[in-house]
């Protein structure tokens, strides 16, 4: 073997050994990187400062392994799991329950959050708040107002609050004049409400107090709605409480590593008082499952009736030519050139040949044409979202397009 070949072999071996997840699968610990994904609900600006203490603790408590903490979002975590880039995950309980449907994982420990006053809390909820002087005094006052939250899939940042509103007969998807999802960081939601850009905001409990301690807001400017939800909780609260974030182990990692991490987490309360959070034995997340089941059922039950795939295709076939004509004239006017005389027949594209589809592909195509998301399709057909995406990729390839919008357009044209 030549020197160049030997060098390449060594380099490739080192790269593979250092890939996240690979070191965790070694028979004998002693080298490799363990990748821990963490939901960065406050963004990435203070991510390192927040999680460096726990990372350093695990580096010492689990000899032979180097822990790497990676910020993830509600969306990006799924991609990291699909590519097996994570060994462990720290996230909110709703996100955990949702991901567990497709990715086997186990709860090693449940977070115990320490407040600056020395109190410990093993639960959290949502804060529904408004700016002082807004005129909003109760949950029912959101009718005709604007509401801002994290995401429809966010647990403490939306779903827990949705449940509290629903108990009082209020539909967050219907009753406000405007519902906006701002995504992470959650801090942005607080600043938007206090700046008067939205009437009511929803964030996880503890965030408002944290921003006040950082000097970024004044608690006097914030009015918490439904504030009598729980007087014993150390943070302001508008909803019932749910168990704090779990520390999750993904399936397939070395059991000895998993057990070592679990033991280290359970020893945090006595090991290092400098840790911002400590970890207890895992608790039941049954209440979280119940909330999500009710949320999914309510969303499915209140969804307006949608036309079937054939009617949708006919409707699309009628509207798309008109849309194409409009875009044609807009482009011509913007370019300063007069559009030539074009007949309505000229604007009709030649319908493409309909490719041969399997039964499952046809089912998924009909669902896509109805505007359903990957998650909704998976639930409707009783398959995993990953399977849906596999068939969606096949459909894009067969139709020779690069997006679902193009797919729907060609499917509608081919059905005419």
ABEGO torsion letter per residue (X at the ends): XBAAAAAAAAAAAAAAAABBGAAAABABBGBEBBBBBBBBAAEAAAAAAAAAAAAAAAAAABBGBBBBBBBBBAAAAAAAAAAGABABBBBBAAAAAAAAAABBBBBABBBBBBBAAGBBBABBBBBBBBBBGAGBABAAAABGBBBBBABAABBAAAAAAAAAAAAAGBBAAAABABBBBAEOBAAAAAAAAAAGABABBBBBBGAAAAAAAAGABBAAABBBBGAAABAABABBBABBBBBBBBBBBBBGBBAAAAAAAAAAAAAAAAABAABABBBBBBBBAAAAAAAAAAAAAAAAAABBBBBBAAAAAAAAAAAAAAAAAAAAAAAAAAAGBBBBBBBAAAABBBBBBBBBBBAAAAAAAAAAAAGBBAAAAAAAAGBBAAAAAAAAAAAAAAAGBABAAAAAAAAAAAAX
